[in-house]
Amino acid sequence: MMAESLPRYDCDRSYQWNYDNPPSPPDVTVPDVPGNWTFCGHKVGSPLGIPAGPLLNGRWCLYYATLGFDVLTYKTVRSCQRGCYPLPNLQPIKCGQLDGTQKRVSPGDTMQGTWAVAFGMPSSDPSKWRRDVEWTRQQLPKRKTLSVSVVGTMREGWGINELASDYAQCAKWAVESGADCVETNFSCPNVNTCDGQLYLDVEQSAIVSEAVKSAVGGTPLIIKVGHFMEIEAIPRFLSAVNQRADAVSMTNSIASRVGVNDSELMFESQQRGICGRAILDASLAQVQTFADLIKEMNSKIEVIGLGGIETATDVSRYLDAGATACHVATHAMIDPACGIRIRQQLADHES
Ligand SMILES: Cc1cc2nc3c(=O)[nH]c(=O)nc-3n(C[C@H](O)[C@H](O)[C@H](O)COP(=O)(O)O)c2cc1C
């Protein structure tokens, strides 16, 4: 198909990315993607989805649902209200592909596909997000899947069992509100407590996934992980969550400090999660490793691939690596119409 005949949708750019002013869902035609697609047992129209982050509430979910995304992940929520880190929350980064060995990356003046993400997983109060998840599920067409991302919130004096119960409480609330799937975030490089990098601790990952699985019953459970520097840790992690998780999603981000040099570091010299184009290669490699191991283990865990996706070619590479779904955060924020373009390109590849 000629580029000129691609469905066009020029985004309304008058909105700001906040809870109160999501754009209205446009009246736009979305191409079908050939094939039979499922997401954690739910029949969906394509492998495309939006991961946790961009969709702050139900109205954002509805907006992206009309733009060709079939799985909508409701932004990570907590068991209590939590504010956002101070600005900047999104800092453009100038770098090549990252593999996790980069201790520092340089800030850029303009967004070129990669940014440092620094929100600290804010959350509205549970009474608010629970009502909104319920409303969202009612409003979304049946063929769209609503996944709700949750995280536990560590309190003083708590250990891993209390944290696991807090994760489980949020997951239960999400299911009661109508979530089709629950995603537990085991990786947040911006949070300097054990709830931030849970996926790197095998025993704690097992305890939390067990508690959440018991709380959600038959509702599919997805575990979101970050980048593994040690490949040997992956089989141990998989053994810990096998039988509990229905899917694993990766890669949350690659953590690095941000600054023009080592003595002028942003974010109080703390690491931030680098998201977007620069994590594509490392994320693809990790998806391949997980998919191969899952096959060897004869496990049914699905792999959701994300990190740096911009085109249908990127989607095909993730699918070839063993992902069953491909989610887009950064590029979908920069170009909300990218889902329509990717769908058209996937359809063209098939014909
Ligand atoms: C603005 C923004 C907010 C995010 N917030 C969350 C979050 O709350 N929970 C989470 O699990 N991941 C969060 N992420 C990470 C994304 O889900 C995704 O893992 C990451 O951006 C890599 O995908 P991408 O390269 O397509 O951006 C956020 C990402 C962005 C860009």
The ligand as a Gaussian input file, in Angstrom:
#p B3LYP/6-31G(d) Opt

LIG

0 1
 C        5.510000       8.303000      30.951000
 C        5.821000       6.912000      31.383000
 C        5.334000       6.451000      32.603000
 C        5.591000       5.144000      33.003000
 N        5.044000       4.690000      34.166000
 C        5.122000       3.369000      34.464000
 C        4.400000       2.835000      35.555000
 O        3.700000       3.544000      36.296000
 N        4.505000       1.496000      35.789000
 C        5.256000       0.659000      34.999000
 O        5.274000      -0.560000      35.221000
 N        5.957000       1.157000      33.949000
 C        5.902000       2.468000      33.669000
 N        6.554000       2.968000      32.569000
 C        7.392000       2.054000      31.752000
 C        6.646000       1.558000      30.521000
 O        5.552000       0.742000      30.868000
 C        7.585000       0.731000      29.616000
 O        8.053000      -0.369000      30.355000
 C        8.790000       1.514000      29.123000
 O        8.450000       2.829000      28.823000
 C        9.441000       0.837000      27.921000
 O        8.596000       0.919000      26.803000
 P        8.831000       2.035000      25.649000
 O       10.262000       1.896000      25.244000
 O        7.842000       1.727000      24.584000
 O        8.596000       3.341000      26.306000
 C        6.361000       4.293000      32.175000
 C        6.871000       4.769000      30.974000
 C        6.612000       6.058000      30.564000
 C        7.163000       6.526000      29.252000

